[in-house]
Amino acid sequence: MERKGRRRWNLKEIEVAHVIPIREGEEIRFSVIELDGKPRADIRYFAQWGGVDEMQATTRGIIVNPEKFDDVVEGVAKLRARVQQSGERR
């Protein structure tokens, strides 16, 4: 059954650049994908469920246009600094 208002993505994974294991059966993948014929960065949560042995992509993630990649990196750096400052205050 298809939900109304949900876009059907035309995407293809090109290359996995990095994987962060979270716990058994869960990971975050940093991938180069092709979305509607254009290269994009994808940062996505993957998990094993439903009795399937391989990791499956979840809806939890973001697709980044290469034009915005520097902004994302800057935002992550600022977030890291704020989290570190918050930990130092405790």
C-alpha positions, 0 to 999 in steps of 0.5 A: 500500500502506498501512502498519499503524499509520499515521494517515490525516490529514484535513487541508487547507491554508488559507493559506501564511503564510511560506516559507523557501527552503533550496536549489533544490527545497527549502523550509520552509513555515509554513502555516495548516491545518485538521486534522479541522475544527480550525485548526492551524499546520503547519511543514513541509519541502517538496521537488521529487522524482519528476520533478514540478515543484511542491513536495511536502510531506514527512513532516518537519514538525510540526503545532502546536495553537494552545494550544501555540503560545506554548510553541513560540515560546518554545522556538525563542527559547531554541534560538536563544539557545543556538545563538548562545551555542555559536557565541560559545564557539568 
